[in-house]
């Protein structure tokens, strides 16, 4: 047995992981989630604002991270739509434009009474700007120095939502979904911390340990990885039960089923690896 | 039987099951759209009002394919199959390096670079440079919505000159000129970052760490959990800093504090690793969700 395990082809592990993730995904296995304090802080930050507040949604990610971050961006969008907030979309990633379009589709398809045909009055797409943190520094002080037009080339002075917006210090909340640089950390460094802009972020698991120290003084709340997304979805469903009927609003919750099985598999493999190591050591082969 | 043969056999079985499911759940692997007519009116001081009509296409589920106004979208179906092919080609690297993986990787890198370049050109060079320097020409060519009273902002000549100097690097002679704009960018970036890091990561984090060991509520009772949390933060930060303090030999009490710091660091690395694993599994489930749900319709 030990010999088989010692010479086990690593592709068996890949195959086992494939099965561990696939089966719960196909079965649609979900588990109940209890929103943590950090997630509730994010929920409250959006929900406690009066209806129709102004929110900047900076979606700084690309399709490569969509598997982890799309549920967060969709949940932010739905929550803002339920509160009828005015949304300013922007991105610091070139491929983020498509991610913004995904959120705009949610607004138009699921909340047509509030958002359909209301471009410029209920939401605006500022699109992409190159310049990383340079763009953040500009938009927090003078939006129109960086963005003179929206994504369609319309002058910001001709759009009702942006006409009187001098900078994003004037908005009620900044919600950022980020996959790396430039992203959440840059928004905290150049936006929320120096200018006290209320900010919530959703980030990848890799970024989460970097972002956690900013809570609660420099960051209002954080959705850390897919677990954070699932808890946020649960928090929204708890407060707005009608959303439970929408399967698209449970993307994060559905992805937590495979997480559980895959984590159990990983823990088992770590234990097995250690058992093999100690057995080898006992036999004097390690 | 060799292990590689078994793995290949299993992969073929999974592939076969996938194709059977496509046959069983006909209509999946196909994309249907609904035509949404759009109408917009435009007018300016110099021309009468004009009405523009065009159509956008909204994706609908395969269940609605027989409804009126729903049509099969060849381009979107092709896109779906290309996406599925690319996903499987990238996954094939798990079995071993192969030409299919290399081809898909090259396509991904090329498409990403080209996309970023095109977006950068239209959002920066055209919108932020050309339109600022030559607004009248920009209004006639790309931005009819632009106000006619906008004047050239000559300040934008500076980034234009810097950009040209930067591109000089490609010239056969005098490529040292590119060092000047590069020096400007490095200096400016370092300055901007230094201030922000000092303010947020140094002063801000120091302020956040100054907290009471024991926390009392308004009625005078002790908040145990909050007190424990604060204590862990303070002890953790202090012991980790002692571990990285090399001006004093790590002996006696310092040795024990620095060892505690190592424990805190290990826990932090473990948490980071676990978060990374969670992220990677989420990405895997995202792709598999696409394959099973959108493509195969299982």
Interface residues (C-beta under 8 A of the other chain):
Chain A: X9 X11 X12 X14 X15 X17 X18 X21 X22 X25 X26 X64 X65 X66 X67 X68 X70 X94 X95 X97 X109 X127 X128 X129 X130 X133 X134 X137 X146 X148 X149 X153 X154 X155 X157 X158 X188 X189 X190 X193 X194 X204 X205 X206 X208 X209 X213 X214 X217 X218 X224 X225 X226 X227 X254 X255 X258 X259 X262 X263 X266
Chain B: X3 X4 X7 X10 X11 X58 X94 X95 X112 X115 X116 X119 X120 X123 X124 X127 X128 X131 X132 X142 X143 X145 X146 X147 X192 X193 X196 X197 X199 X200 X201 X204 X205 X207 X208 X268 X271 X272 X274 X275 X276 X277 X278 X279 X280 X281 X282 X283 X284 X285 X286 X287 X288 X289 X292 X298
